[in-house]
C-alpha cells in the first residue's frame, strides 16, 4: 500500500487530537488514523473522536475497539509505516504493532521521564505537589514508558491547579513541542537518547474508589484530592445519608469560630457547603449528588 508520509496515527483523547492536528498543520498528515469508537469510550477520561478530525481533512481512518485485534495489526503491517504515533491511548500496544513501524512507535507521557512513569500521571503529580514538570515524546518499547526520549517540553503546575488545568498546561507544552519534532521527521533527522534507569520512578494505578475523602486528613490534603481527581477524572467523594456526593471544586478557609468533628456541615446554601475539618474549613463550591437531599447543619459526611 503506497504511503505519502509514512505515518500511522492511533489515539483516543484530547492530547491525541492535538498531535494529529499538529501533524496536519505542519504538512505531515498521517496516511491512516485509528480512532477509538465512541461506543467504547465510557471509561476514557477526556475522550476525543478522531474520526471527525480525519473526515474534516480527508484522511483515511479506522474505528477500533481493541487496537491489538488482528485485522488492525495486519493493516499496519501491510502499510509498513516509518512511524506509528500512539498518543493518549489507555490500551497497551502489543509487540506486533511496535515492530510494524520501520523507525519506531512514538508515544506521549505528561511527565519528565524517566520520572513518574506509569498510570494517572496528572492526578499523581497534583497529589505529590509537583510544580515543575515536562511532557515527553518517546519511543514505545515493551516496558512501561521506558523507551528512548525524543523530546521534552517544560510546563508549570500551579499550587491551586485542578486536573483540567494541568492537562491544559501539558497539552499546551505538547503543542509547542510538535512542530520541531515534525520538522526533524521530514528532514530524516529525528534523534533520541536513552532514559536514565537510575532516576526512574513509577506511578501505580488509581481507581475511582481512591477518590474517597478521609475527613481526618488536613483540609489542604482534602482540597488537593479534590483538585487531583476533578474532571475529567471521576472526582473526590464522600457519603451523606447513604448518598454519594462528588466534590468537583472547593476552597480552603481558616477557622477561628467553629468547633466540631471532621466532616460536619457548618452551613450550606447558594454559595456551596462549608465543612468542618480538623485544621480549617473546606468550602465546596461545585458538587454533584442525587436530587432532593438537604444538607443540614451539624450532620456529617462519612
N, C-alpha and C positions, 0 to 999 in steps of 0.2 A: 504494500500500500504506500503510495507516494506521500511524503510529508513535506510541508512547506518550511516549517520552523523546527521540526524535530522535537516537539514538546507535547506531552500529555498532562492534563491538569485534573486533580482529584480534590474535592473539598465539600464542606457542608455548612460553614458558619461565616460570620462577618469577616474574619481575617482572610478566609478563602476568597471572598468576593473582592477584597482589597488587592490581593496579589493577582487574581485573574484580571481585574480591570487595569492594573499596572502593566501587565504583560501586553494587553491590548493597546493601551495608550502609548507604550514605548516601542510599538512596531514589532512585537513578538507574540502574536496571538497563538494560543495552543491549537494544535491540529485536532484535538479531541478533548472534550470536557466530560468528566464523570461527576454527576451531581446526585447527592443523596436525595432520594424521592421523598417528597413532603409527607407522604403517608407513614413514613418510618422515622419521623423527626421528633416524636413526642418527648423523648428523653434527651434531646440535644439542646443545650443552652445556647441561645443566640443563633438559632438556625437561619440559614440563608439559602434560598432556592437558586442555585447557579444556572439552572436551565433557562431562567429568564434572561440573565446576562448573555448566555451563549446565543439564545434566539435573537436577542436585540442586535448582536454583532455578526449574525450569520455563521456562527461556529457550530460544528457537529457536536452533539452531546449524547450521553447515555445516562439514563436514570438508573440508580442502583439501590439495592437494599443491603447486600453484603458485597463489599468490594472484592473479596477474595473468591467469589464464585468463578467457576472455571470459564464461563463464557466471557467474563470481563478480562480475565488474565490472558486468555487465548487471543483476544483482540489486541491487547497491549503487546504481547509477544510478536504478533503478526506485524504490528506497526513498527516495532523495534525503534523507539524514540531515542534521541540523545539524552533527554532529561524527562523525568516524571516529577511534577510538583505534587506533593501530598500536604495540603495546608488545612489545618483545623478539622482533622478527621479523628473521631474517637475510636474508630476501628484500627487495629494494628494491621499494617500491610504485610503479607507473607513473603517468603524468600523468592517466589517466582516473580512477583511484582518488582522486588528490589533488583533482581537480575535481568529484568526486561529492558531496563534503560542502559544504553551504552556507557554514558558518563556518570550516571548516578541518579538517585531519588532524593529530591530536596524537600526537607521538612522545616517547620517553624515551631519555635518554642518561646513563650514570653518571659524568659529569664536569661540571666547571664551565664549560659552554660560554660563550664560543667557544673555550676552551682544550681541547685534546685531542679535537677532532672525529675521527671515523673509527673504525677497527677495534680489536678486542681491548683495549678501554679498561681493564678491570680488570687483566689481566696487565701491560700497559704502565705503569700507574700504580705498581704494585709495583716493576717494573724501574727506573723513573725516580726512585724514592724519594719519591713524593708522600705527604704526611702529612695535609694538609687538603684535602678535595675537596667537591664538591657534586654532587647529581644534578639533572638538568634535565628539565622538561617543555617542549616547544617545538612550533611548527608545522612540519610536514614540508613542504618545497618540493622543487624539482628539484635542489638542491645536496646536499652531504654534511653533515648536521647544521647547516645554515646558517639555518634559519627563525627567526622571532621567538620570544623566550623568554617562556613563560607564567609559570613559577615555578621556583625553585631551593631546595634544602634541603641544608644542610651535613652532612657526616659525616667521621669521622676514620679514617685508615688507620694501624693500629699498626705499629711498627717490625719486628715479627716476624709480622705477619699473613700468612696464606695466602689464596689466591684466594677460597676459600669464605667466609673471614672478611670480606673486603672486599665480596663480593657480598651477604652478610647485612647489613652496615652500610649499603650503598647501598639495599638493599631496605627496610630499616627507615626510612631517610630518605624514600624514596618513599611508604611507607605514612603517614608523618607529614604529608606534603605534600598527599595526595589530598583529605581532607575539605574543606579550604579551597577548593581548585580546583573540586570538585564543587558546593559551595555557590554559587560565582560563576556556574557554568554554569546552575544552577537559577534564579538571580536575573537572568540575562541580563547579567551584569556582568564577564565574563571579559575581561581586558586582556592585552596583550603589548607587548614592547619589542624593537627591532632589536638584533641582535648587533653588537658592535664588531669589524668586519673586521680592523682593525689589530692586534687582540690574538689573532687566530685562529691556532691551531697544529693540526697534523694527525698522527694516528697511522696508520702504514701497517699493512697486514695481517700477521698472523703465521700460520705453518703449523706442523704438528706437528714437522717437522724442526728448527725453531728452538729446540726444547727440548733439543737435543743438548748435553751438558756439555763444555766445554773445560777440561780439568784443569790447564791453565796459568793459568786465572783465579784470582783470590783466593778464599779459602774463603767469604768473605761474599758475593761475587758469585755463586758457585755456589749457595749457600744461597738467595739472592734469586731465582735462576732456578727452583729447586725450588718456592719459595713461590708464585711468579707463575704457574707452569704446572700447579700441582697441581689436583686435582679442583675443579670439573667439567671442567677442561681436560685435554689429552692427557698432560701430565706431562713433567718433565725426565728425560732418559735417558742411558745410556751402554751400552757393549758389553763383555761379559765372555765370553771364549772363544767369540766368534761369536754369543752370545745377547744380545738386547736386555733391559736391566734398567731398569725405570721406578722412579725415586725419588719417592715421594709426600710424605714428611716427613723432616726431619732437624734436626740442631742443630750449632752451631759450638762447637768446643772448642779451647783453647790447646794448643800443643805445645812442651814443653821436653825431650822424651825421645827422639823418633824422628827418624831421618834416612832419606830415601828419595826417590823420584821421584813427582811429582804423579800421582795415580790409583792408587798402590799400596795394597793392602789391608794394614792393620796387624793387625786381628783381626776375626773375625766370630763371632757366637753368638746366644744368645737375645735379647740387647738390641739387636741390629742389626749393622751393618757400620761399622767405623771405617776411614776412608780418608785417606791422607796427602795434604795439599795444601801448596802452597809456603809458606803463612803460617798454618797451623793444621791442625786435624783436622776432617773432616766425619764426623759420626756419623749414619748413615742409619737411621732408626727404623721406617720403613714403606716397603716396596718390593714390586715385582711382577716376576716372571720365570717362565720355563719351569721346571717341576719337575725335580728330580734333578740340578741343577748345584750343586756345592760350591764355596764361596769359600775359597781357600787363601791364607794369609798370604804376602805378598810378590808375589803375582800382581797384574797391573794391569788396571784398567778403561781402555778406549781409546775 
